Amino acid sequence: MDRTVVLITGCSSGIGLHLALRLASDPSRSFKDPHLLPEPPVYATLRDLRAQGPLWEAARARGCPPGSLETLQLDVRDADSVAAARARVTEGRVDVLVCNAGRGLLGPLEVHTAGAVGSVLDVNVTGTVRTLQAFLPDMKRRRSGRILVTGSMGGLMGLPFNAVYCASKFAIEGLCESLAVLLPPFGVHVSLIECGPVRTAFLEKQEGVPGGALDGADAETRVLFSCYQRHLERIFREAAQDPEEVTEVFLAALRAPRPALRYFSTESFLPLAHLRLADPSGCSYVAAMHRAVFADEPVEEATASDRGDPGLRAPPGARQ
């Protein structure tokens, strides 16, 4: 039986970095038979290899065994870069592909430049497609493979001042769901790991973080954006998860004999997500989210009068 080859995109920080370390520091690769040792390295890819210092420092601190981790340059915006990284995988195949590279964009829609919008869509949507196009055909030929994609609650519900980011993550939901329907006959499974707020550098790395650009928005929108920023700070202070906690959800998907399409790193936001389905008109969700953000009400209170279903429960698979 072949050993498991894992490749992860977006490993310079955050979830990608922590997942690479989690897998590399566990020589048994707990989602596989420990008798298959020695395992090949985890291929941690980065857009710019000059940013790999923190990854190696963390690997040394964590005691990752020699040879358990290898870095490759891979820029999801460049098909040639993706193909070159694939060619450098010495085993000649990838069994587990983790599409994690992503970018955010925060602020009023009208102040975003075309370049910033295009960059987010290129990384989050087209970049994921490029990566899948590079590695999926071989998985289909071998009739074996697992694909994990870092999703977001912003792909399940619209969030104010995140219109372009949510658009990109909604697109990823459709992409992965479509593939999940198609691929079972090929022995390939797709899973989305739906994340809420995570304590990473993601917010600091967003495209076009509003500064002077806010001058292009009207006064009322600027006030609402300030309100949203305070809400966001509170959410990250009270509800953000550590990357280590989120990586365990990835491991749960890898261990599952029959992987689900969606795994949730937190249940905190599921009442709002469920509200979108409970009222197909969207009115209940819009009202509840508006109150949750701009009146800064807890999610449970914001949804209480809008849910229309006193027996509100998390959707199947939420606790996997």
N, C-alpha and C positions, 0 to 999 in steps of 0.2 A: 504494500500500500504506500502510495506516495506521501511525502511530507508536505505539510501545509505551507504555502508561500503567500505572504500577506504584503500588500502594497497600500500605503495610505498617502493621500494628498493633503497638503496644507499642514505640515508638521513643524513650522517655525515656532508655534506657540499654541496655547489653548488646548482644545480637545484633541487635535491631531498629535501634538507633542505628548500629551499624557497617555493617549491610547498606544502610541508606539512604545513608550516606556513600559506600560503595563504588560504588553505582549512580550517585549524583549526581555523583561526581568523575570518572566515566568517560563523557565525552560521546558516545562511540561506542556505549554500552550494548553491550558486546562480545558479548552474546547475540543482537544484532540486526544488520541490515545498516547499516554506518556511513553509507551514502548517504541514510539516512532523516532525517538531522539537519535542523533542530534538533529535539531531542526535547522532549516535555513534561516538566514537573518530576516528580521522585519525590515522591509524597504520603506523608509521614511523619506518622503519626497518634499522638496521645498522649491519655491519659485526662485529663490536666490540663495545659493549655498553659503554666501557670506553671513547669512543669518542662522547658521547651524550651531553656533557656539553654545547657546542656552540648552539645546537638545543634548549635546555631548556632556555638558557639565551636569545636567540632571541625570544622565545615564550613569556617569561615574558615581554620583552621590547615591544613586539607587542600587548600585552594584550589579548592573546589567552584565551578564557574562560576555567575555570577549567573543566577537563575531556574531553576537545576537542581533546587532543593529547595523544597518547600512543606509547611508543617505544618498539620494539621487536628486539631480536637478530635474524638476518638472514644473513647467508653467502651463496651467490649464488653458491659458489664452492662446497658446501656440501649438498647433497640431504636430509640428516637427519636434518640439520639445517633448511632447507626450510620447511620440513614437520612439524617440531616442531613449527615454527612460525605460520603456517597455523592452527595448533591445538590450539594455544593460542588466536585466534580470537574468542572472546566470542559469537559473533552473529552466528558463525558456517558457515559463507559464506563470500565471497568477491565479491562486485558488480563492483568495479573499481580497476583494477590492473595496477599499473604503474611500468614497468620494466625500471629502471633508472640506476642501478648499472653498472659501466663501468670503463675501465682502458685503458690508452694510452701507446704507445711505439714509441719513437722518435729517429731517427738516421739512419745511413747507415745499410742496411739489414745485411751486412756481419759481423758486430760487435755484433749483438744481440746474447745472449746466448739462448740455447734451453729452459732453465727455464723461461726466460723473455717472449719468444714467447709463450710458453705453458700457462703461467699465463694469458696473455692478451686474448688468445683464450678461455681459460677456463672461465674467468669472462664474457667476452662480448658475446660469442656465446653459449657455453655449459651451462653457468650460466643462461642465458635467457631461454634456452630450459628447464632446470631443473625447473625454476620458473613457466613457462607455464604448464609443465606437472603436477605440483602440484595443480594449481588453475583452469586450463581450463576444466577438466572433470566435475567439479561441475557446472560451468557456462553453459556447454552444457546440462547437466541434467535439469537445471532450465530454460534453453532457455532464458537466460538473462545475459548480462555482457558486460563490456567495458574493452579493454586492450589498454593502451597507452605505447608506447615504445620510449625511447629517442634515436632518430636517429642522423645522422650527415651528413653534406655535404661530409664528408669523406666516406660515404656509397654510394654516388651518383657519385663520381668522384675520380680518383686516385690522391693522393697528394704526392709529393716527400718527402722522408725521413719519410713517414708514412705507409710504405707498409703493415706491419702486422696489424696495427690499421685499415687501410682501408679494408684489407681482412676481418677482423672481422665484420666491419660495412656493407660491401657488403653482407656478409652472413646474417646479420640481415634483410637487405632489402628483400632478397629472402625468408627468414623464414616468415616474416610478410605478404608479398604479397601472399604467398601460403596459409597462414591461412585466409587472408582476402577473398580469393576466396571461400574457403570451408565453412566458419562459418555463413554466413547470414541465412541459414535455421534454425540455432540454436538460432538466436536472439543475437549473440555475434559479436561485432564489434572491429576490430583492427585498430589502427591509429598510424602512425609514426610521431613524432614531430621532423622535420629535423632542426637541430641547426647549425648555423655557430659558430664563436668564441664567447665564453661567459666568462665574468669576474668571474672565479671561481678558485679554487686551482687545477684544473684538470692538468695543465701543470706540477705543482710541484709534483703531485702524480703519474706521469707516471713511468712505469716499466723501469729499465735500462737506466735512463737518461744519455746520453753519457758524459763521462769525460775523464778519461784515456783510456776508451775503444776505443776512436777514433783513437788511435795509430794503431789499427788493420785495418784501412782504408787507401787507397792510398792517396797521397798528393792532387791530383786533387779533389777527393771526399771530402776531408776535407775542401778545399776551397769552394766548392759548398755548403757544409753544413753550413759554416759560412755565406755565402750569404743567405741561406734559413733562418737562425736564425734572420738575420736582417730584412728579409721580414716578418717573423712571428711577430717580435716585432712591426713592423709598422702596420700590420693588426690588432693586438690586441689593439694597441694604437688608431687607427682610426676607426675601425669597430666593435670592440667587444661590445656585448650587456650585459646589466645588467641581472642577473638571474630573477629579478622581471618581466622584460619585456617578458622573455621567458615563465614564468609561465602563463602569460595571453594567450599564444597560446595553452597551455594544457587546460586551461579553455574553450577556444573556441571549442576545440574538444569535451570536455565533454558536452557543451551546445547544440551541433549540433544534431538536431533530426535524421538526416541521416549522420553519421560521414564519412568523407573522409578517404582514406587510408593515405594520406600525408598532413601535414600542415607544412609550412615553417616559421621559426622565423624571417628570413630576406630574402629579394629578391636580396641582393647584389651579390650572387654567381650564381644566376639562369642563366645568359647568358652563363657561362661556362658549367653548367649542360646541358643546352639545346643544346649546341654545340656538345656534345657527341651523341645526338640523330639525329641532323641535318646531321652529316657526320658519318655514321655507320663504316667507315674504321678506325676511331679514329685519323686520321692524323691531322685534324684541331684542335681537342681538345689538343692533345699532344703539338703541336706547340704553341697554345695560352697559355696553362698553363705554359709551359717552359718560355715563355716571361714574363708572369705575375709574376712568382716567381724569375727568375734569372736575368731578366732585370728590375724587380720591376715596371712593367707598370701597370696602373690601369686595372681592369678586362675589362672594356668597350673598352679600346684601344687595349688590347691584343687580344680580340676576334673580333675586327672590320674587320680585313682582312681575318679571317678564318671562319666567321659564314656562309657565302654562302647563307644567307637568310636575305635580307634587312628588312624584316618585323618581325624581332626577337621579340617574346613576351614570357612572362612567361607562363609556362604550366598551364592548368586548375587546379584550386584549390590552386594555389600558394598564392593567397591573402586571403585565408580563415583564 
